[in-house]
Amino acid sequence: MPKNTFFRLDEARREEISNRAMQLFVDHLYEDISMKMVLDSLSMHPGTFYRYFEDKDDLYCHLIRNVTRKRAAYFNNSTEDSLFRSFLTGLFGNVNGTVAEPLNELEIKLTETFLHIPEDILLKVYLNVLKGESFPLIKDIIRRLRVDGYLRPDIDDDLISFMFESMQFNLVMFYREFGIKDSQMQHKLSKYFADFMGHGLLEDHKYSELVSDIKKAKE
């Protein structure tokens, strides 16, 4: 987590630092990025950088936390009929082509670096960012879906929230374990899990309505 001195900067300066850092992480493999590259990219003296961040990992976690919160804000403003599709979009990317992506192009590319960062950094991001940020968000979305009559009556909120929260992490680990590097195959697997989990959560008639809406949107 960045230090308080970083948050005392004006918003424009924080955004400039974040955008430059995102571009660096997008353009280079995580393990190839040296502190000199970080400092050069940010046009920053070492003493200044360490007043704001603990290290490179801290900077990366901050960027991921930002995009996670941006998606969370998007979910909270979603209309009820698009809520579930927005939910799946945030977890798996735009798997069906029907939901607007709240992140800009650079932010999307940053989330894709998940597929390549070292496993210890992936675990650090999951434990220090995603686990803390996404669980209450997912649980609230599930609650709202239940109120609106979408969910099956036997759904356990804590269990499903935990499963969704850890799903993206586990998918990335699955790709690595079995050497799945093709982006189209990764997309198909993500879509499969989104459809599978969605069907398991929703009442049959609501799932049928969702599938029908998706088909109409593609025509």
C-alpha positions in Angstrom: 0.0 0.0 0.0 1.5 3.4 -0.9 2.5 5.7 1.9 0.5 8.6 3.1 2.9 11.0 1.3 1.7 9.6 -2.1 -1.9 10.4 -1.3 -1.0 13.9 -0.3 -0.1 14.6 -3.9 -2.7 16.3 -6.1 -4.9 14.0 -8.1 -3.3 15.0 -11.5 0.2 14.0 -10.2 -1.0 10.7 -8.8 -2.7 9.9 -12.1 0.4 10.8 -14.1 2.5 8.5 -11.9 0.0 5.7 -12.2 -0.3 6.0 -16.0 3.5 6.0 -16.5 3.8 3.0 -14.2 1.0 1.1 -15.9 2.7 1.6 -19.3 6.0 0.3 -17.9 4.4 -2.9 -16.6 2.4 -3.4 -19.8 5.5 -2.9 -22.0 7.9 -5.2 -20.1 7.9 -8.5 -18.3 7.6 -7.9 -14.5 10.9 -9.7 -13.7 12.7 -7.7 -16.4 11.8 -4.3 -14.8 14.6 -3.0 -12.7 14.3 -0.1 -10.2 16.3 2.0 -12.6 13.6 1.5 -15.2 10.9 2.4 -12.7 12.7 5.6 -11.7 13.4 6.5 -15.3 9.8 5.9 -16.3 8.5 8.0 -13.5 11.2 10.6 -13.9 11.7 10.3 -10.1 14.7 10.4 -7.7 15.1 7.2 -5.6 14.5 9.2 -2.4 11.2 10.5 -3.8 10.1 7.1 -4.9 10.7 5.5 -1.5 8.7 8.3 0.2 5.7 7.1 -1.8 6.2 3.3 -2.2 7.9 0.5 -0.4 9.2 -1.1 -3.6 8.2 -2.2 -7.1 5.7 -4.7 -5.8 4.0 -2.1 -3.7 3.6 0.1 -6.9 2.2 -2.8 -8.9 -0.3 -3.7 -6.1 -1.4 -0.1 -6.0 -2.2 -0.1 -9.7 -4.1 -3.3 -9.5 -6.1 -2.0 -6.5 -7.0 1.1 -8.5 -8.5 -0.9 -11.4 -10.3 -3.2 -9.0 -11.9 -0.3 -7.3 -12.8 1.3 -10.6 -14.7 -1.9 -11.6 -16.3 -2.0 -8.2 -17.7 1.5 -8.7 -19.0 0.4 -12.1 -20.8 -2.5 -10.5 -22.4 -0.4 -7.9 -23.8 1.9 -10.5 -25.1 -0.9 -12.8 -28.8 -1.2 -13.5 -30.3 -4.3 -12.1 -30.9 -6.0 -15.5 -27.2 -5.7 -16.4 -25.8 -6.4 -12.9 -25.1 -10.1 -13.3 -23.4 -9.6 -16.7 -21.4 -6.7 -15.3 -20.4 -9.0 -12.4 -19.1 -11.7 -14.8 -17.3 -9.0 -16.9 -15.4 -7.8 -13.9 -14.3 -11.3 -13.0 -13.5 -12.7 -16.4 -13.3 -9.8 -18.8 -15.9 -9.1 -21.5 -16.8 -12.8 -22.1 -19.9 -12.3 -24.1 -19.5 -8.9 -25.8 -22.6 -7.4 -24.3 -21.3 -5.4 -21.3 -19.3 -2.2 -21.5 -15.9 -2.5 -20.0 -15.4 0.1 -17.3 -11.6 0.2 -17.7 -9.7 2.0 -20.4 -7.3 0.2 -22.8 -4.2 0.7 -20.7 -6.0 -0.5 -17.6 -7.2 -3.6 -19.4 -3.7 -4.4 -20.6 -2.5 -4.0 -17.0 -5.0 -6.7 -15.8 -3.7 -9.0 -18.5 -0.2 -8.8 -17.0 -1.6 -11.2 -14.4 -0.9 -14.0 -16.8 2.8 -13.4 -16.7 3.9 -12.0 -13.4 5.9 -14.3 -11.1 3.8 -16.6 -8.9 5.0 -15.0 -5.7 3.8 -11.6 -6.9 0.5 -13.0 -8.2 0.0 -14.5 -4.7 0.9 -11.2 -3.1 -1.6 -9.3 -5.2 -4.3 -11.9 -4.5 -3.7 -11.8 -0.7 -3.1 -8.1 -0.3 -5.4 -6.6 -2.9 -8.0 -8.9 -4.5 -9.0 -10.8 -1.4 -9.6 -7.7 0.6 -11.3 -5.7 -2.1 -13.5 -8.1 -4.0 -15.1 -10.3 -1.3 -17.5 -7.7 0.2 -18.2 -6.5 -3.3 -19.1 -9.9 -4.6 -21.2 -10.7 -1.5 -23.2 -7.5 -1.9 -23.8 -8.3 -5.6 -25.0 -11.7 -4.7 -27.3 -10.2 -2.1 -28.8 -7.8 -4.6 -29.3 -10.6 -7.1 -31.1 -12.6 -4.5 -33.4 -9.7 -3.7 -34.3 -9.4 -7.4 -35.1 -13.0 -7.7 -32.2 -14.1 -9.8 -30.5 -16.7 -7.4 -31.4 -20.2 -6.6 -32.7 -20.5 -3.0 -29.9 -22.8 -1.7 -27.0 -20.5 -2.5 -24.5 -19.8 0.4 -23.3 -16.3 0.0 -20.0 -16.7 1.8 -19.1 -19.9 -0.2 -20.0 -18.4 -3.6 -18.3 -15.1 -2.8 -15.1 -16.9 -1.9 -15.3 -19.1 -5.0 -15.7 -16.1 -7.3 -13.0 -14.1 -5.5 -10.4 -16.9 -6.0 -11.5 -18.0 -9.4 -9.4 -15.6 -11.5 -6.3 -16.5 -9.4 -7.0 -20.2 -9.8 -7.6 -19.8 -13.6 -4.2 -18.1 -14.0 -2.5 -20.9 -12.0 -4.3 -23.5 -14.1 -3.0 -21.8 -17.3 0.5 -21.9 -15.9 0.3 -25.4 -14.6 -0.8 -26.8 -17.9 1.2 -24.5 -20.2 -1.9 -22.8 -21.7 -0.4 -19.7 -23.4 -2.8 -19.2 -26.3 -5.0 -16.2 -25.5 -8.0 -17.6 -27.5 -7.9 -20.8 -25.4 -7.6 -18.8 -22.2 -10.6 -16.7 -23.3 -12.7 -19.8 -24.0 -11.8 -21.3 -20.6 -12.7 -18.0 -18.9 -16.0 -17.9 -20.8 -16.7 -21.6 -19.9 -16.3 -20.9 -16.2 -18.3 -17.7 -16.4 -21.2 -19.6 -18.0 -20.8 -22.6 -15.7 -20.8 -20.5 -12.5 -23.6 -18.3 -13.8 -25.8 -21.2 -14.6 -25.2 -22.7 -11.2 -26.2 -19.5 -9.4 -29.3 -18.4 -11.3 -32.8 -19.7 -11.3 -33.4 -21.6 -14.6 -35.8 -19.0 -16.0 -33.5 -16.2 -15.2 -30.6 -18.0 -16.9 -32.7 -18.6 -20.0 -33.6 -14.9 -20.1 -29.9 -13.9 -19.8 -28.9 -16.3 -22.7 -31.8 -14.9 -24.8 -30.7 -11.3 -24.2 -27.1 -12.2 -25.1 -28.2 -13.8 -28.4 -30.3 -10.8 -29.3 -27.4 -8.5 -28.6 -25.2 -10.4 -31.0 -27.7 -10.3 -33.8 
